[in-house]
Amino acid sequence: GDWSRTDPRGVLIQMAYVIVGTCVNDTACIKACPVDAIHPTPGEPGFAAADMLYIDPEACIDCNACAEACPVRAVLPAGELPLRLQRYREINAWYAKARLR
């Protein structure tokens, strides 16, 4: 399933951006994000061991700052993911939910 939710007014909100496996954890996207939607951050548990970073779809405001900042182009619009990268939509959503537990 694709991540989506309905806001209090009944408007459907879908995942805007996805970080894919080419992520190198350099934190440029974390620094660029105005709403702290990318995790784990250097101060959070698990950062040193993380294979990649993840976008919390609940927090993301679809501003494109992370995609612009990424030096390896690992942040892509969710609607433009090639078939071979579709699984990262689920991976980002799963990580965001697991982080809140």
C-alpha positions in Angstrom: 0.0 0.0 0.0 0.8 3.6 -0.7 1.1 5.9 2.3 -1.7 8.5 2.4 -4.0 10.1 5.0 -6.9 12.5 5.1 -6.5 15.8 6.9 -9.2 17.2 9.3 -10.9 18.9 6.4 -11.2 15.6 4.4 -8.4 16.4 2.0 -6.3 13.5 0.9 -2.6 13.9 1.6 -0.1 11.6 0.0 3.6 11.0 0.5 5.5 13.8 -1.3 9.2 12.8 -1.3 11.0 9.5 -0.8 14.6 8.8 0.1 16.0 5.9 -1.8 18.9 3.4 -1.3 21.6 5.6 -2.9 21.4 7.8 0.3 24.9 8.4 1.8 23.7 9.9 5.2 25.6 13.1 4.7 22.8 15.1 6.4 22.5 17.9 3.8 18.8 17.1 3.5 18.3 17.2 7.3 19.9 20.6 7.4 17.7 21.8 4.5 14.4 20.5 5.8 12.4 23.4 7.5 10.1 21.0 9.4 12.5 18.3 10.7 10.8 15.6 8.6 14.0 13.6 8.0 15.4 11.0 10.4 17.4 9.7 12.1 19.3 13.0 12.8 22.8 12.9 14.1 21.5 13.5 17.6 19.0 10.6 17.5 19.6 6.9 18.4 20.4 4.8 15.4 22.0 7.5 13.3 25.5 6.0 13.3 24.2 2.6 12.3 21.6 3.8 9.8 21.9 2.5 6.2 20.0 5.6 5.0 17.8 8.4 6.1 14.0 8.5 5.9 11.3 11.1 5.3 8.4 11.2 7.7 5.4 11.6 5.4 3.3 13.1 8.2 5.8 15.9 8.8 6.8 16.6 5.2 5.4 19.8 3.7 6.4 19.1 0.1 8.8 22.0 -0.2 11.5 20.2 -2.3 14.3 21.6 0.0 15.6 18.1 0.7 15.7 17.1 -2.9 17.6 20.2 -3.9 20.1 19.7 -1.1 20.9 16.0 -1.7 24.4 15.7 -3.3 23.6 12.2 -4.6 20.0 12.8 -5.8 18.7 10.2 -3.4 15.5 12.2 -2.6 12.9 11.8 -5.3 9.3 12.9 -5.7 7.1 10.0 -4.6 5.0 10.2 -7.8 8.0 10.0 -10.1 9.7 6.9 -8.6 10.7 4.4 -11.3 9.3 0.9 -10.7 12.6 -0.4 -9.4 12.5 2.2 -6.6 8.8 1.9 -5.6 9.7 -0.2 -2.5 11.3 2.9 -0.9 7.9 4.5 -0.5 6.9 1.7 1.9 10.4 1.7 3.5 10.1 5.4 4.3 6.6 5.1 5.7 7.5 2.0 7.8 10.5 3.8 9.3 8.4 6.8 10.2 5.8 4.7 11.9 8.4 2.5 13.7 10.2 5.6 15.0 7.1 6.9 16.8 6.7 3.6 18.8 
